[in-house]
């Protein structure tokens, strides 16, 4: 299993720091495909459903405000098994920021998962 700030996510950060018109990477999505996350990924493994706009905050992990956090809840419209999730800077398309893969979580229609995605800058 892997969770990474992917290369396109690093570009979102440096674009913002350089004064670019970056959009917050607050849109949470999930996927059902198999695979292991790598830094060069630009999409989820078989993204499904509609992205949700998460709530973003600064958190303290080791140093004051060193962690960017996004919390978002997705609800299954049918039975499926979720194997990966990530955040994007747009409600559709956009740039992948953080991606993680995990052992499949089987859901029935109407079941939800609340994702808390943290990126610590250390």
N, C-alpha and C positions, 0 to 999 in steps of 0.2 A: 504494500500500500504506500501511496505517496501523496503528499499535499505540497504544492509549490506555488510560489509567485512566479508565473511563467514569463517568458521573454516579452510577450506583448504587454503584460502587466507592468514590467519594469519600464517599458516605453511610456505607458500611461503616467507613471510617477515622474519620470524625467521630463516629459512634455509639460506637465503641470509646474514643476519646479523651474522650468525655463520660460514660464509665462504664457504657455500655450493655453488654448481653450479646452482643456481636458474636462470630461464629464466624470462625476463620481462613479466608481465601479461598485454600484449598489444593487444591481439587478441579479437576483439569485435564480439559478436554473439547476435542473437535474437531468441525468441521463440513465439509460438502461443498457448500454453496450459494455463490452469487456475491454480491458486494457489497463496499462500502468501509465500514470501521468508522467510526462516528461516536460522539460523546460520549453521545448519547441512546440508544444500543443497550442492550437489556436481555437479549438472547439472542444466540446464535451464528447464523450463516447455516446452517440445516439441520443442527442438532446430530445426531450419530449415534454409536452405541455407548454404552459405559458409562464414566462419569467415573472417573478414578483419583485416589486421595489422594496428592498430591505431598509431597515433603519441603521444608519451609520453613527458611530461614536468613536471618540478617542478613549483608549483604556491605558492603564498603567500595568505593565507586566514586570519590568525590571527598573525602568526609569520613567519618570512622569511623562505620560502621553506618548509612549513609544510604540503603541499598538493601535492599528486601524481595525475596527470591528464592524461587521455587517451581520445583522440578524434578520432572517426572512423565513416565512413559512409557506410551503408549497403543499397543495392538496391534490391527491390522485383523482383523476376523472374516470379511471378504470383500474382493474387489477394489473399490477406491474411490479417489477423488481428493480429498485434503484441501486445503481452501482457506482455512481460518480456525481459530483456536484461542483459548481463553481460560481464565480461572480463575473459580471460583465459591466461595461460602461454604457450599455444601451439596452432598451427593453426588447429589441430584436437585433440580430446581427451584432455589430459592435466588437469591441476588443475583449478577449478573455483576460481576466486579471489574476485570479487564483483558481486552481483546480485541484480537486482531491478525488481519489478513487478509494473504494472500500468494499468489504464483503457485502454482497447483495442484501437489501432490506426489502422483503416482500410486503406489498401494500394491497389492500382491497380498495375499491372505489370509495371515496370519502375519507380515507386515512390521510393524515398529514405528517410531515416532518418539519420541525423547526431547525434550520441550519444556523449555526453561529460560526462565522468565518473570521479568523483573526490573523492579521499580518503584523508581526513584530519586527520593528527596525532596530537592529542591535549592532 
